[in-house]
Amino acid sequence: MKRLEIIVQSEVSRDVVRAVRRAGASGVTLIESLGQGGGERPEIGGKQIEFNSTDVIITMVNDSQLDSVVKAVMDTAHTGEKGDGKIFVTNVEESYDISTKEKSSEVI
């Protein structure tokens, strides 16, 4: 099982969530946030913007779904400009369902 942490600009996050769900993820968590990448801060109205509006989307997928979910994110969020976002993938060794107290490597 894989955990994906997807960081994208807020303007595209809802589209990314829909694409991730269509690609097979059974559920997502969306966290609205502010972020600051390594690039220069843009100026809007003569004021330099310190943080960009970003969203973090977290989802769990089976190993077999990873490629299709990553492709869905890339196809949806890619604009060709620096700062489109990032995808971090980590292995999940086991998980627990709090309501059923079930422990499993496949509980999503």
N, C-alpha and C positions, 0 to 999 in steps of 0.2 A: 504494500500500500504506500502511496506517496502523498505528501502534503505539499500543496502549492501555495505560495504566498506571492500574489500578483499585485504589483504596485503600478497604477496607471493614473493619468490625469483624470480629474473628476468628470470632465465633459464626456468621456467615453466609458466610464465605469459601468453604467447601466447596460450599455450594449455588450460589454465584455461579460457581465454576469449572464445575460441571455445566451451568449455564444457558448460559455462554459457549460451551462445547463443543457443546451442542445447537443453538446459534444459528449455528454454522458455523466457529468458530475451530478450526484444526487442532491447536493445542497451546497450552499455557500454562506460565508459570513462577509459582510461588507462593513468596513470601518472607514468612516470619513476622517481625513487627516490633513495635515499640512506637511510639506516636505521641502527639502533643499538638496538638490543634487550638486555635483561638482562644477557645473558650468557657471557662467556669469549670470548675475541676477538681472532680469529685464527691467526696463523703466517704463512705467505707465503714468502718463500725466505729469511727467517731470519728477516722479518719485520712484526710487528704486524698490522693487518688490523683493522682500526678504524670503518669503515662503510661497511656494506654489500650492494650489489646491489639488491634493492627490487623494486617491482612495486605495485602500488595501483590501484585496479580495482573497479570502482564505478558503480553500476547498481541499477535500480528500478524494483521491481517485484510486482505483485499482491500477496496478502496474500496466495492464494491457490498455488502459484508457489514456495514459500519460501523453503519448504523441498526439492524439487527436485533440486533447484539451489544450496543449501548448500551441498547436497549429491554429486552433480557433481563436486563442488570445492574440497571437501574432497577426493573424489576418484581420482581426477586428480593431486592434489598438494601434497598429503600425501606420504612421503618417509619413515616414521618411525623414523626420526631423529628430535631432537629438533630444532626449528627454521624454520619449514615448513611454518609458517605464521599464520595469524589470520583472522577471519571474524567478523565484527561488524554489528549488525542488529539494525536499528532504525525505529520507526514508522514515516510515513509521513502523516500529517493530511490533507494537501492540496498542490496543485501544480499549477503553472501558465505556460502557453505556451506564450512566448513573441511574437511570430509572429502573433498568432491569438487573443492574449489578453484573452484567455479562462482560466477561473479558474475552477478547478475541483479536486476532490479527486481521480480521475482515469486517469488524463493526465500523460502519461509516455513518 
